[in-house]
Amino acid sequence: MGSVVVVGSYNQDHVWVSDELPQPGATRSGRYLSGPGGKGFNQAVACARSEVVTAFLVALGDDAAAQHARSLATGFGIDLVDEVHGDIATGSAGIFVDGRGRNVIVVAPGANAALSTRFIDAEAARIRAAAVTLAQLEVDRDAIFRALCIAREAGRRTLLNPAPADAPVDEALLGLADLVTPNETEFAALCLRILGEHISADEVASTPSADLHALCRRLHRGSVVITLGSAGCFVSHADAAAFHDAVASYRIAAIKATAIDTTGAGDAFNGALAAELARVPGLPLAAAIRYASAYAGLSTEQRGAALAMPTRPQAEARLAN
């Protein structure tokens, strides 16, 4: 069994829940709660709760939120390694969730934006030792680029979750990822930014598989998994054998879930996917995706992000049903 290094963000989440999301100029009553989040931390929790040794490389401020992050990481069994910025606040996010589990999110990066390549270089041994390096884009792009370079040079598996959709992504960064995992919105943004193709995010799931595969092959020379919510996933490979799959492209149906809050579902999927690929060398990507899909579905049945991540036995039980 291998380990996972997650390079990414920690945010202190501030969540407001109401029956409907407010329109501009409107006020709605609801409930408030606060908890840990950030795509990097969420994914690290999903890895650790999937029973894989997990290290998390992150930039934090010198404040109460940073202390909370360290305490939580210890509780989850995550090896949190932080670059401390005393003059910058730890990252935060405002999350608004409606009665159907839909959300809108505003993120203030704080210290996340200051994650440095110098810090990544200092932790290169951790990256080289891990079976999988997983990254997202709520932190400085150059730090992510350097981490993926180190992993690639060491012959390790690299996963890039190109989120959020407005993050700066270029062909050089994509080229360092063995596997890229956008959702519909992120895929549409990549197609526009990299290919100059205008695609509606709402139409990605219904696009014929042959057309999606062709777009993926133009977009990225490695493998692509597009997460499609209730429509499951679409997979496109340049080389299916590299991920022990039998065919170059296919769809996987979603695992049934009763969602009440989709916050962090994509992070749950990515963390669980990285964990499964590290846990079982030679596992077909299709099998890892089924586990990650069950895991992500379960995460939507609880309120919150990091604290809503299920355990491995729970995900395996869902798969067995």
Secondary structure, 3 states (H helix, E strand, C coil): CCCEEEECCCEEEEEEECCCCCCCCCCCCCEEEEEEECHHHHHHHHHHHCCCCEEEEEEEECCHHHHHHHHHHHHHCCEEEEEEECCCCCEEEEEEECCCCCEEEEEECHHHHHCCHHHHHHCHHHHHHCCEEEECCCCCHHHHHHHHHHHHHCCCEEEECCCCCCCCCCHHHHCCCCEECCEHHHHHHHHHHHHCCCCCHHHCCCCCHHHHHHHHHHHCCCEEEEECHHHCEEEECCCHHHHCCCCCEEEECCCCCCCCCCCCHHHHHHHHHHHHHHHCCCCCHHHHHHHHHHHHHHHCCCCCCHHHCCCHHHHHHHHHC
